[in-house]
Amino acid sequence: MGIADVYRQINKQIEKNQQTYHGDRERWHILREVLNWIGQPDRHLKIIHVVGTDGKGSTGAMTAAALHGAGYRIGHFSSPAILDDRDMIQLNGVAIRETDFISSYRRILRALEKHGGQVNTLTKFEWWTLIALDYFYHHEVQFAIVEAGLAGLCDATNAIEAPLIVAFTKIDLDYEANDTDRISEITQDKAGAIKPGAVVINYPGQAREVTKLLQERTVAVGASWYDGEKPSITIIRSTPTGLVLNVDHYKQLQLPLTGSYQVKNLAIVLEIVRVLRKRGTRIPVADLAQALANMKVRGRMEYDAKNNILYDGAHNPSEIENLVTSLHAWHLEAKPVYVLGLMKDKNWRDILEQILPDTDQVIAVKPDTPQGMSADELAAKIVMQSNVNVEIADDPEAAINLARRIRKDTKRLIVVTGSFYTLRAIHAGGFTLNE
């Protein structure tokens, strides 16, 4: 059996346990024990922990690009992947090799079995979190950017014991089950990522009550709240291909990320850079600007100019609002065609309320995951809420053909969105995301 076959076999075994343990605040203790058994890799890493509801991917990617552009060896863990699960773990922008994945997996499994555990002791996300930390340690990365999943006390990444920086992106409602929860409860859960000695950086424009709770947690555990100079960022131009910005004294900064909301995520990254510079990390302004200008974030407001297709993994009402706002700013000549696939556990009502007024055509498709809502169910919900024309795609190839037929001989933009798993499904069916 070849290396690729071994990797696929292991990943298939890991995927059997898709349980996420919502609300189980004891899970991170299990992860902490496993980390101790394999030599506490997280204790040997300079970790920048990115936590929040929206914007983790862009913030993590910009941070990784900024540090790698300055010449540092960077590990980056993010989820979910779009094309290959190995994309979740990257070293200097390159996905973990199958051989390295297997080595880390076997090292962790031996430790588990020695203490009475087995493969299904851990969920898929827990496995990937542990493999990432083990891999980064054994490959001696100088900084590790780790994006939280569910975040806070219930998240596997909460097992990280001593992060250097905890950076909070926007905290908001995400899962439909949270609609009746107060935002303070969600914040208190995510605040569990704050550990003693860490520097805490907060999203600019964070809700007041959220900021207050994060500050209280910071003081309670002996962390430090970043209260330094805030970057001044002005949007000069916004197009489907990206933003042109004035940042402090730097003029005409090119950022190949679309959407004005990215300015706030960039502000977080610049504050991370300032904290690191104060601690002796050399990050020249010119290197930073060049690194940001050349970065790519697959599946996050990713525009394919050749085919006039926008791919965006927006999966909750806040992210969908950002998407729709960006489309308005581009002054499109015609309403976009949406290829839409949603997750069962997301707040589909609010998502549809954002999308449906701004389109007259939706193609419903099922995301590439068992947790994806069926195309039939999504179409029924759309019909109940609007007069928008909706067609059902039985498979990704059908969605592609429908989208191309609908916008034939027109300049209509096709927007593929609703989940990263929707993008994965569409890619599997023939649409090619930019390399």
C-alpha positions in Angstrom: 0.0 0.0 0.0 1.4 3.4 -1.0 1.8 6.5 1.2 -1.3 8.2 -0.4 -3.4 5.1 0.2 -2.3 4.9 3.9 -3.1 8.6 4.3 -6.6 8.2 2.8 -7.2 5.1 5.0 -6.2 6.9 8.2 -8.3 10.0 7.3 -11.3 7.9 6.5 -10.9 6.2 9.9 -10.7 9.6 11.6 -13.8 10.9 9.8 -15.9 8.1 11.3 -16.1 10.2 14.5 -17.7 13.4 13.3 -19.1 14.1 16.8 -18.5 17.7 17.8 -19.4 17.6 21.5 -21.3 20.9 21.6 -21.3 22.3 25.1 -18.9 19.6 26.5 -16.5 21.8 28.4 -14.5 18.8 29.6 -13.2 17.7 26.2 -10.3 20.1 26.3 -9.0 18.3 29.4 -8.7 15.1 27.3 -6.8 17.0 24.7 -4.5 18.5 27.3 -3.6 15.0 28.6 -2.8 13.8 25.1 -0.6 16.8 24.5 1.2 16.0 27.7 1.7 12.4 26.6 3.4 13.5 23.3 5.8 16.0 24.9 3.7 19.2 25.3 4.4 20.4 21.7 2.2 23.5 22.3 4.5 24.6 25.2 7.4 24.8 22.7 5.6 26.9 20.2 4.9 30.7 19.9 1.2 30.4 19.2 -1.1 33.1 17.9 -4.6 31.8 18.7 -7.3 33.3 16.5 -10.8 33.0 18.1 -14.2 34.3 17.1 -17.3 33.7 15.0 -16.5 35.6 11.8 -13.2 36.5 10.0 -10.9 33.9 11.6 -9.8 32.6 8.2 -8.9 36.0 6.7 -7.2 37.1 9.9 -5.2 33.9 10.2 -4.2 34.0 6.6 -3.1 37.6 6.7 -1.1 37.0 9.9 0.6 33.9 8.4 1.4 35.9 5.2 2.8 38.8 7.2 5.2 36.7 9.3 6.2 34.4 6.4 6.9 37.5 4.3 9.3 38.7 7.0 11.3 35.5 6.7 9.9 33.4 9.5 9.0 29.7 9.4 5.2 29.7 9.9 2.7 27.0 10.8 -0.9 27.7 10.1 -3.9 25.6 11.2 -7.3 26.5 9.9 -10.6 24.7 9.2 -12.4 23.5 7.3 -10.5 22.7 4.2 -12.0 23.0 0.7 -10.1 20.7 -1.6 -8.0 18.4 0.6 -8.1 18.1 4.4 -4.3 18.4 4.4 -4.8 22.1 3.5 -5.9 22.7 7.1 -2.3 22.3 8.2 0.3 24.4 6.4 3.9 25.2 6.7 5.0 28.4 4.9 1.8 28.1 2.8 2.3 24.5 1.8 0.0 21.7 3.0 1.3 19.0 5.3 2.8 16.1 3.4 1.1 12.8 3.6 4.2 11.2 5.2 4.4 13.9 7.9 0.6 13.5 8.6 1.1 9.8 9.0 4.1 10.2 11.3 2.2 12.6 13.6 -0.9 10.5 13.6 1.0 7.3 14.6 2.9 9.2 17.3 -0.4 10.4 18.8 -2.1 7.0 18.4 0.7 5.2 20.2 0.3 7.6 23.2 -3.5 7.1 23.2 -3.3 3.3 23.1 -0.6 3.3 25.8 -3.2 5.0 28.1 -6.2 2.9 27.1 -7.5 5.0 24.2 -8.1 4.3 20.6 -8.8 6.1 17.3 -12.4 6.9 18.1 -11.5 8.4 21.4 -11.0 11.7 19.5 -13.2 13.5 17.0 -12.0 14.4 13.6 -11.3 18.1 14.6 -9.5 17.0 17.7 -7.3 14.7 15.7 -6.4 17.4 13.2 -5.7 19.9 16.0 -3.3 17.5 17.7 -1.6 16.6 14.5 -1.1 20.2 13.6 0.5 21.0 17.0 2.7 17.9 16.8 3.7 18.7 13.2 4.6 22.3 14.0 6.7 21.3 16.9 8.7 18.6 15.1 9.3 21.0 12.1 10.4 23.8 14.4 8.1 26.6 13.2 8.9 30.0 14.7 5.3 31.0 14.9 2.1 28.9 14.8 -1.2 30.6 13.9 -4.0 28.4 15.2 -7.6 29.2 14.3 -10.2 28.0 16.7 -13.1 25.8 15.5 -16.1 26.1 17.9 -13.8 28.2 20.1 -13.6 28.8 23.8 -14.1 26.2 26.4 -15.7 23.6 24.1 -13.0 23.8 21.4 -10.1 21.4 20.9 -7.8 24.4 20.4 -8.6 25.4 24.0 -6.1 22.7 25.1 -3.3 25.2 24.1 -1.8 26.0 27.5 0.2 29.2 26.9 -0.6 31.1 23.7 1.6 34.2 23.0 -1.3 36.1 21.6 -5.1 35.5 21.6 -6.7 37.6 18.9 -10.5 37.9 18.8 -12.3 38.4 15.6 -16.0 39.4 15.6 -18.1 37.4 18.0 -21.7 36.9 16.9 -24.5 34.3 16.7 -23.6 31.4 14.5 -25.5 28.2 15.0 -29.3 28.2 14.9 -29.4 26.7 18.3 -27.7 29.8 19.7 -30.5 32.1 18.5 -32.1 32.0 22.0 -28.9 32.4 23.8 -27.6 35.7 25.0 -24.5 36.9 23.2 -22.8 37.1 26.7 -23.0 33.3 27.0 -21.3 32.8 23.7 -18.7 35.3 24.6 -18.0 33.7 28.0 -17.4 30.4 26.2 -15.1 31.8 23.6 -13.2 33.8 26.3 -12.0 30.4 27.6 -9.2 30.7 25.1 -7.6 33.5 27.1 -4.8 32.0 29.2 -2.4 33.5 31.7 0.4 35.6 30.2 -1.2 36.0 26.8 -1.7 39.3 25.1 -5.3 39.8 24.1 -6.2 41.7 20.9 -9.8 42.6 20.3 -11.8 43.1 17.1 -12.4 46.8 16.4 -16.1 47.5 16.7 -16.7 44.5 18.9 -20.0 44.8 20.8 -19.6 46.6 24.1 -20.8 43.8 26.3 -18.6 41.4 24.4 -15.5 43.6 25.0 -16.4 44.0 28.7 -16.6 40.2 29.2 -13.3 39.6 27.3 -11.6 42.3 29.4 -12.9 40.8 32.6 -11.6 37.3 31.7 -8.2 38.9 30.7 -7.8 40.4 34.2 -9.1 37.3 36.0 -6.5 34.9 34.5 -3.6 37.3 34.4 -3.4 38.0 30.7 -2.7 41.4 29.2 -5.2 43.5 27.2 -3.7 45.2 24.1 -4.5 48.9 24.5 -1.8 50.4 22.2 -2.0 52.6 19.1 -4.8 51.6 16.7 -4.0 51.5 13.0 -5.5 54.1 10.7 -7.0 52.5 7.6 -8.8 54.2 4.7 -10.3 52.4 1.7 -9.3 54.1 -1.5 -10.9 51.6 -3.9 -13.0 48.4 -3.6 -13.4 46.0 -6.5 -14.1 42.3 -7.0 -10.3 41.7 -7.2 -9.5 43.4 -3.9 -9.0 46.6 -1.9 -6.6 49.5 -2.2 -5.9 51.1 1.2 -4.0 53.8 2.9 -2.7 52.3 6.1 -1.1 54.7 8.6 1.8 56.3 6.6 1.8 53.6 3.9 -0.1 54.6 0.8 -1.8 52.5 -1.9 -1.5 49.2 0.0 -2.9 46.4 -2.3 -4.9 43.8 -0.5 -6.3 41.0 -2.6 -9.3 40.4 -0.3 -12.7 41.9 -1.2 -15.2 43.4 1.1 -14.9 46.5 3.3 -15.2 44.4 6.4 -11.7 43.1 5.8 -10.4 46.4 7.0 -11.3 45.4 10.6 -9.6 42.0 10.2 -6.5 43.8 8.8 -6.5 46.0 11.9 -6.3 42.9 14.1 -3.3 41.7 12.1 -1.5 45.0 12.3 -2.0 45.0 16.1 -0.5 41.5 16.2 2.4 42.8 14.2 2.9 45.7 16.7 2.9 43.4 19.7 5.4 41.1 18.1 7.6 44.1 17.1 7.7 45.3 20.7 8.9 41.8 21.6 11.8 42.0 19.2 10.3 40.4 16.1 11.6 42.0 12.9 8.8 42.7 10.4 9.9 45.5 8.0 7.1 47.6 6.5 8.1 46.9 2.9 8.0 43.1 3.5 4.7 43.4 5.2 3.1 45.3 2.4 4.5 43.0 -0.2 3.4 39.9 1.7 -0.2 41.2 2.0 -0.3 42.2 -1.6 0.7 38.7 -2.8 -1.4 36.6 -0.3 -4.3 34.3 -1.3 -7.2 33.1 0.7 -8.9 30.2 -1.0 -12.7 30.3 -0.8 -13.1 33.6 1.1 -14.4 36.2 -1.3 -12.3 34.6 -4.0 -13.1 36.1 -7.4 -12.5 34.2 -10.7 -12.4 37.1 -13.2 -12.1 34.8 -16.2 -15.4 33.1 -15.5 -17.0 35.9 -13.5 -17.6 33.6 -10.4 -17.3 34.6 -6.8 -16.6 31.9 -4.2 -17.3 32.7 -0.6 -17.5 30.2 2.3 -19.9 32.6 4.2 -21.9 30.3 6.5 -23.8 32.5 9.0 -26.0 35.6 8.8 -23.2 38.0 9.7 -20.8 36.7 7.0 -23.6 36.6 4.4 -24.4 40.2 5.3 -20.8 41.1 4.6 -21.0 39.3 1.2 -24.2 41.1 0.2 -22.8 44.5 1.3 -19.7 43.9 -0.8 -21.8 43.0 -3.9 -23.8 46.3 -3.4 -20.5 48.2 -3.4 -19.5 46.8 -6.7 -22.6 48.2 -8.5 -23.3 45.1 -10.5 -25.1 45.5 -13.8 -27.5 42.7 -13.0 -28.6 40.7 -10.0 -26.3 37.8 -9.3 -27.1 34.1 -9.6 -26.6 32.3 -6.4 -25.4 28.7 -6.1 -26.4 28.1 -2.5 -25.8 25.2 -0.1 -26.5 25.6 3.6 -25.7 23.5 6.7 -28.6 22.1 8.8 -27.5 23.6 12.0 -27.0 27.2 10.8 -29.5 30.1 11.0 -31.0 29.6 7.5 -33.8 32.0 8.1 -31.6 35.0 8.6 -29.2 33.9 5.8 -32.1 33.8 3.3 -33.4 37.1 4.5 -30.1 38.6 3.5 -29.8 36.9 0.1 -33.3 36.7 -1.4 -34.0 40.4 -1.8 -30.9 40.8 -3.9 -31.4 38.0 -6.4 -34.0 36.5 -8.7 -32.3 33.2 -9.2 -31.0 30.6 -6.7 -29.7 27.1 -7.5 -30.0 24.9 -4.4 -27.2 22.3 -3.9 -26.2 20.1 -1.0 -22.9 20.8 0.7 -20.3 18.1 0.7 -20.9 16.8 4.2 -23.5 14.7 6.1 -24.4 17.9 8.0 -25.5 19.6 4.8 -29.1 20.5 4.2 -30.6 18.7 1.2 -31.2 20.7 -2.0 -34.9 19.8 -1.9 -35.2 21.1 1.7 -33.4 24.4 0.9 -35.5 25.0 -2.2 -38.7 24.5 -0.2 -37.6 27.0 2.4 -36.8 29.5 -0.3 -40.2 29.1 -1.9 -41.9 29.6 1.4 -40.0 32.9 2.0 -40.0 34.5 -1.5 -40.9 34.6 -5.1 -37.3 34.1 -6.2 -36.9 31.4 -8.9 -35.2 28.4 -7.4 -33.9 25.3 -9.1 -32.7 22.1 -7.5 -29.4 20.6 -8.5 -29.2 16.9 -7.8 -25.4 17.1 -7.9 -22.6 19.6 -8.3 -22.3 19.1 -12.1 -26.0 19.9 -12.5 -25.5 23.1 -10.4 -22.7 24.1 -12.7 -24.8 23.5 -15.9 -27.8 25.3 -14.5 -25.7 28.4 -13.5 -24.0 28.6 -16.9 -27.3 28.2 -18.7 -29.0 30.9 -16.7 -26.3 33.5 -17.2 -25.5 32.6 -20.8 -24.8 35.7 -23.0 -25.1 38.0 -19.9 -22.6 39.6 -17.5 -24.4 38.2 -14.4 -22.1 37.2 -11.6 -22.4 33.7 -10.2 -22.0 33.6 -6.5 -21.2 30.2 -4.9 -21.7 30.4 -1.1 -23.4 29.1 2.1 -20.5 27.0 3.4 -17.0 25.9 2.7 -18.5 22.5 2.1 -20.6 24.0 -0.6 -17.5 25.2 -2.3 -16.0 21.7 -1.9 -19.0 20.2 -3.6 -18.9 22.6 -6.5 -15.2 22.1 -7.0 -15.7 18.3 -7.0 -18.3 18.8 -9.7 -16.1 20.8 -12.1 -15.8 24.4 -11.0 -12.1 25.1 -10.4 -11.1 27.5 -7.6 -8.1 29.7 -8.3 -4.7 28.2 -7.7 
